[in-house]
Each structure stands twice: as C-alpha cells, then as structure tokens.
Amino acid sequence: MKIIACIKQVPDSEAKVKVADDGQVTWGEAPLVINPFDEYAVEGALQQKEANGGTVVALCIGPESAKEAIKHALAMGADEGVLVSDTALEGLDSAGAARVLAAAINKIGGADMVMFGRQTLDNGSGLTPPQTARALGWPMLGWVGQIKVEGPSGSVQVERVLEEGRQSVKANMPAVLSIVQSIGEPRYPSFMGIRKASKATIPVWSLADLGISAPTTVVSRAEISNPPTRETVCEFITGETPEAIAEALAEKIMAEKVL
C-alpha cells in the first residue's frame, strides 16, 4: 500500500502577525515548522502503514526551507519525501496547489490513499484536500477520525467526526482523506528517525518536471492594515467605606453617560 501525506511548512503558532507598510502580512522572525494539523495526516498514514504494510511519502509544496517540514515527517517514520519548488508558485492559491499536488501525486506513481490535515495554520481554508480529490478524480472523505482498510486495494471505511456526531462512510480506493485530531496524538520523532531524516536525500521537482504550466495564483488581495492604536486609561475608585466607593462609582458612571 502506498500512502502520500501532503504537508505544508507554516510559521510557528506563537508567531505574531503584523502588516508591513506595503500591506503585506509578515510573521516576523517566527520559525517555520510543519503545519500542526498535517502531523495528524502523517500519524494517520503511519498507522495504516503499520496495519497494512506499504510506504509513506511526505509531499510538500514550498521553498527550499520546506525540506525541514519534510524531514520532520521522515523523523516521525515516513519513508520518502518530495518537495515541489518553483518561483512560479509564489502566491499560490488553494486551487493552484491542488493542481500541482495532483500532478506530483501522478508523477510519484499514484497512491492508495492521500492524506491531508483538516486545514493549514496560515490560511485555514481547508479547501485544498477536496480540490485535490477533484483534480485526481478520486473520492473525498473529510474530517476523518478513524480508518479501516478492507483489502490492500479495495475500499476504505472511515468514521467522520462531525459537530452532530459520528458518521460512517465507505469509499473505493484510491481516495483522498482529510484527518482530524481524533486519529490519535502524533508520535514524536525518534532519535533514529531524526538521524535518518538528516541524511535523507529529498528530490526537488519544478513545474517543468511535473509537465504543467504555472497554475492560478492570487493576483490581488483585500486591503489589510494593522488595527488602530487605542489609548486606554484605568481609574481606580477609592473611598473610606464600600458605600462611599459605590456612590463614587455610580456618580462616575452617570458622568460618563454609561447609563
């Protein structure tokens, strides 16, 4: 069984978002890490590898630095990693990312399952998994918390975690799945896994390697600016007795026309 875990490199969740003078969003000096939701996709892929055998490939679109996100997946237990990097991919939207991922998946040689995290930390749209399924022509199973494969190339039974409860759904493979936290806590990278990942050779594919042209990108964005700075003043109401404090507070509220 071949499973592809699609991951992304994003700023650390502790990053403070700011808007530069040119209107572009900046994450400051925050470190770039694997998208936390994608760790659940890697965990789900590794669980299926352990249950059914096979290989797990970590696939990522991004700059050269995104290799570190792939190495994290390799340290967790993934067998291979592939990075798609091209200057034409700057400002890529979800539909464009889906088209690139679908082409990369086909170049890898297809898969029995492709797994995503339910969303990314930076834009959080959650649209790339279903758009990738559409580009591949495969069934899409979203919000997956449990997975059971029936036969090495047959069907996959999943339990979807919804606000209203749990829903059991079956689809023929190959299929695209978006994984939620109910799949289980992502395993920590092992020492041997970290050593293996540090020595791994990660191929880098361009759009030419995938045989596709530059996909749709975000041409224009809504105007973004930092919220206006507000000056606040804190005043403490004092008095000799609680009654005096209450009376002074009531007078202040009336004077400020709060009531």
C-alpha positions in Angstrom: 0.0 0.0 0.0 1.3 3.5 -0.9 0.1 6.4 1.1 1.0 10.1 0.4 0.8 12.6 3.3 0.6 16.1 1.9 2.2 18.6 4.3 3.0 22.3 4.4 5.5 24.5 6.2 3.9 27.3 8.2 5.0 29.9 10.8 5.0 28.7 14.4 1.7 29.1 16.1 3.2 31.5 18.6 4.1 34.0 15.8 2.7 37.5 16.0 1.0 38.6 12.7 1.8 42.1 11.6 1.1 44.1 8.4 4.1 45.8 6.8 4.0 49.3 5.2 3.4 47.7 1.8 0.2 46.0 3.1 1.8 42.5 3.1 1.3 40.2 6.1 4.5 39.4 7.9 5.1 36.8 10.6 8.2 38.5 11.9 11.1 36.3 13.0 8.9 33.3 13.9 10.4 29.9 13.0 8.8 27.9 10.2 7.5 24.4 11.2 5.4 21.6 9.8 1.8 22.6 9.9 0.5 21.1 13.2 -2.7 19.8 11.6 -0.6 17.9 9.0 1.1 16.0 11.8 -2.2 14.2 12.2 -2.1 13.3 8.5 1.3 11.8 8.9 0.2 9.9 12.0 -2.8 8.5 10.2 -0.6 7.5 7.3 1.9 5.7 9.6 -1.0 3.9 11.4 -2.2 2.5 8.1 1.4 1.5 7.1 1.7 -0.4 10.4 -1.7 -2.1 9.9 -1.4 -2.9 6.3 2.2 -2.6 5.2 3.5 -0.3 2.5 5.2 3.0 2.3 4.5 6.6 3.3 5.6 9.5 1.1 5.6 13.1 2.5 4.8 15.6 -0.3 5.2 19.3 0.2 5.0 22.5 -2.0 7.2 25.3 -0.9 10.7 26.9 -0.9 13.9 25.1 -0.2 13.4 25.7 3.5 10.3 23.4 3.4 12.6 20.5 3.3 12.7 20.9 7.1 9.0 20.1 7.3 9.6 17.0 5.2 12.4 15.9 7.4 10.1 16.2 10.4 7.7 13.8 8.7 10.6 11.5 7.9 11.7 11.6 11.5 8.2 10.6 12.5 8.5 7.5 10.3 7.7 8.4 6.7 9.8 6.5 4.1 10.3 9.2 1.5 9.9 12.9 0.9 9.3 15.0 -2.2 9.4 18.8 -2.5 7.8 20.8 -5.3 9.5 24.1 -5.5 9.3 26.7 -8.3 9.5 30.5 -8.4 6.2 30.5 -10.4 4.4 29.1 -7.3 4.7 32.2 -5.2 1.3 33.4 -4.0 -0.3 30.1 -4.9 -4.0 29.7 -4.1 -5.7 26.5 -3.0 -7.0 25.6 -6.4 -3.5 26.0 -7.9 -2.0 24.0 -5.0 -4.4 21.2 -5.7 -3.5 21.1 -9.4 0.3 21.0 -8.5 -0.3 18.3 -5.9 -2.3 16.2 -8.2 0.4 16.3 -10.8 3.1 15.4 -8.2 1.0 12.5 -7.0 0.7 11.2 -10.5 4.4 11.6 -11.0 5.1 9.7 -7.8 3.1 6.9 -9.4 -0.3 7.4 -7.7 -1.3 6.1 -4.3 -3.9 4.1 -2.5 -4.6 7.0 -0.1 -3.6 10.6 0.0 -3.9 12.3 3.4 -4.1 15.9 4.4 -4.6 17.7 7.7 -8.0 19.3 8.0 -6.6 22.8 7.4 -3.4 24.8 7.4 -2.4 27.2 10.2 -1.7 30.1 7.9 -4.9 30.4 5.9 -7.1 27.7 7.3 -9.4 27.4 4.3 -9.4 23.6 4.3 -10.2 23.7 0.5 -7.0 22.0 -0.8 -8.0 18.4 0.1 -11.4 18.4 -1.8 -9.9 20.3 -4.7 -7.0 17.8 -5.0 -9.6 14.9 -4.9 -11.4 16.7 -7.7 -8.2 17.2 -9.8 -7.4 13.5 -9.3 -11.0 12.3 -9.9 -10.9 10.4 -6.6 -13.5 10.2 -3.8 -13.0 12.6 -0.9 -13.5 11.7 2.7 -13.3 14.7 5.1 -12.9 15.1 8.8 -11.7 11.5 9.3 -11.1 10.3 12.8 -10.8 6.5 12.3 -9.7 4.5 9.2 -10.2 0.8 8.3 -8.9 -0.6 5.0 -10.8 -3.6 3.6 -8.2 -5.3 1.3 -4.9 -3.9 0.0 -6.6 -2.3 -3.0 -10.3 -2.5 -2.1 -12.2 0.0 -0.1 -11.7 2.2 2.9 -14.2 2.6 5.8 -13.8 5.8 7.8 -15.5 7.4 10.8 -16.1 11.2 10.2 -16.1 13.4 13.2 -18.9 16.0 12.8 -20.5 18.5 15.1 -23.7 16.5 15.1 -21.9 13.2 16.0 -20.0 10.5 14.1 -20.7 9.3 10.5 -19.5 6.1 9.0 -18.6 6.3 5.3 -17.1 3.9 2.8 -15.3 4.7 -0.5 -13.3 2.8 -3.1 -9.6 3.4 -3.2 -7.7 5.4 -4.3 -9.2 8.1 -2.1 -8.3 11.5 -0.6 -8.7 11.9 3.2 -8.5 14.9 5.5 -7.6 13.8 9.0 -8.7 15.3 12.3 -7.2 15.0 15.8 -9.3 12.0 16.8 -6.9 9.9 14.7 -4.6 10.0 17.7 -1.8 12.1 19.1 1.1 12.4 16.5 4.1 10.4 17.6 7.3 12.2 18.5 10.2 11.9 16.1 12.6 9.2 17.4 16.3 9.7 17.7 17.0 7.2 15.0 14.3 8.8 12.9 16.0 12.2 13.3 19.3 10.8 12.3 17.8 9.1 9.2 16.0 12.3 8.2 19.1 14.4 8.5 20.8 12.2 5.9 17.9 11.8 3.6 18.0 13.0 0.0 14.9 14.9 -0.8 14.2 15.3 -4.6 13.0 18.8 -5.7 10.6 18.9 -8.6 9.8 22.0 -10.7 6.7 22.7 -12.7 8.7 21.5 -15.8 9.4 18.2 -14.0 5.7 17.8 -13.4 4.8 18.7 -17.0 2.4 21.5 -16.1 2.4 25.3 -16.5 2.1 27.8 -13.8 -1.3 27.4 -12.0 -3.7 30.0 -10.9 -2.2 32.3 -8.3 -3.5 35.0 -6.0 -3.3 38.2 -8.1 -4.9 40.7 -5.8 -5.6 40.7 -2.1 -8.0 42.6 0.1 -6.5 45.7 1.7 -5.0 44.8 5.1 -3.8 47.1 7.8 -2.9 46.9 11.5 -5.8 47.8 13.8 -5.6 51.4 15.1 -3.7 52.0 18.3 -6.1 52.8 21.2 -5.0 54.7 24.3 -6.8 53.5 27.5 -6.8 55.0 30.9 -7.6 52.9 34.0 -9.0 54.8 37.0 -9.4 53.2 40.5 -12.4 54.3 42.5 -11.5 54.7 46.2 -13.3 55.6 49.4 -13.3 55.1 53.1 -16.2 52.6 53.0 -17.8 50.3 50.5 -20.8 52.6 50.4 -18.7 55.6 49.6 -16.9 53.6 46.8 -20.3 52.5 45.4 -21.6 56.1 45.4 -18.4 57.5 43.8 -18.6 54.7 41.1 -22.3 55.5 40.4 -21.5 59.2 40.0 -18.7 58.4 37.6 -20.9 56.1 35.6 -23.6 58.8 35.3 -21.0 61.5 34.5 -19.6 59.3 31.6 -23.2 58.7 30.5 -22.6 54.9 30.6 -26.2 54.7 31.9 
